Amino acid sequence: MIFGPFFMILFLAVLIAATVLLLRWVGGPWPGSMTAHHPLPGRTPLDILKERFARGEIDKDEFEERRRVLGE
């Protein structure tokens, strides 16, 4: 009788932990847990530079300068 409330709290804690773990396993990684710029296999630094230029992240002068540096 003394341990009844303790086991009820323990059961609820285990149930909540199992639910959270199951949801994380089914849902995959959290959006913020992966780094943003992982290069895919087979992509060269020049390919990444060209993509950044195409997206407008860098201008033509910066593209040319970085391409020159990569060529060295």
C-alpha positions as CSV (number, residue, x, y, z in Angstrom):
1,M,0.0,0.0,0.0
2,I,2.9,2.4,0.6
3,F,4.5,1.6,-2.7
4,G,1.3,2.0,-4.8
5,P,1.7,5.7,-5.6
6,F,5.4,5.2,-6.3
7,F,4.8,2.5,-8.8
8,M,2.0,4.5,-10.4
9,I,4.4,7.4,-10.9
10,L,7.2,5.1,-12.1
11,F,4.7,3.4,-14.6
12,L,3.7,6.8,-16.0
13,A,7.3,7.9,-16.3
14,V,8.2,4.8,-18.2
15,L,5.1,5.1,-20.4
16,I,5.9,8.7,-21.3
17,A,9.6,7.9,-22.0
18,A,8.7,5.0,-24.3
19,T,6.2,7.2,-26.2
20,V,8.8,9.9,-26.7
21,L,11.4,7.5,-27.9
22,L,8.9,5.8,-30.2
23,L,7.9,9.1,-31.7
24,R,11.6,10.2,-32.2
25,W,12.3,6.8,-33.9
26,V,9.3,7.0,-36.2
27,G,9.7,10.7,-37.0
28,G,13.4,10.6,-37.8
29,P,15.9,13.3,-36.9
30,W,14.8,16.7,-35.6
31,P,15.1,19.4,-38.3
32,G,17.6,21.4,-36.2
33,S,19.8,18.4,-35.4
34,M,21.4,18.1,-38.8
35,T,24.0,20.6,-40.0
36,A,22.8,22.6,-43.0
37,H,25.7,22.2,-45.4
38,H,26.8,18.6,-45.7
39,P,28.3,18.1,-49.2
40,L,26.9,15.0,-51.0
41,P,29.4,12.4,-52.1
42,G,30.8,13.1,-55.5
43,R,30.2,16.9,-55.3
44,T,33.3,19.0,-55.7
45,P,33.9,22.3,-54.0
46,L,33.6,24.0,-57.4
47,D,30.1,22.4,-57.8
48,I,29.1,23.8,-54.4
49,L,30.5,27.2,-55.4
50,K,28.5,27.2,-58.7
51,E,25.3,26.3,-56.8
52,R,25.8,29.1,-54.3
53,F,26.3,31.5,-57.3
54,A,23.2,30.2,-59.0
55,R,21.1,30.7,-55.8
56,G,22.4,34.3,-55.5
57,E,24.2,33.8,-52.2
58,I,27.4,35.3,-53.7
59,D,28.0,37.8,-56.5
60,K,30.1,37.4,-59.6
61,D,33.2,39.0,-58.2
62,E,33.2,36.7,-55.1
63,F,32.5,33.7,-57.3
64,E,35.5,34.5,-59.6
65,E,37.8,35.1,-56.6
66,R,36.8,31.9,-54.8
67,R,37.1,29.9,-58.1
68,R,40.6,31.3,-58.5
69,V,41.5,30.2,-55.0
70,L,40.1,26.7,-55.6
71,G,42.1,26.4,-58.8
72,E,45.4,27.0,-57.0
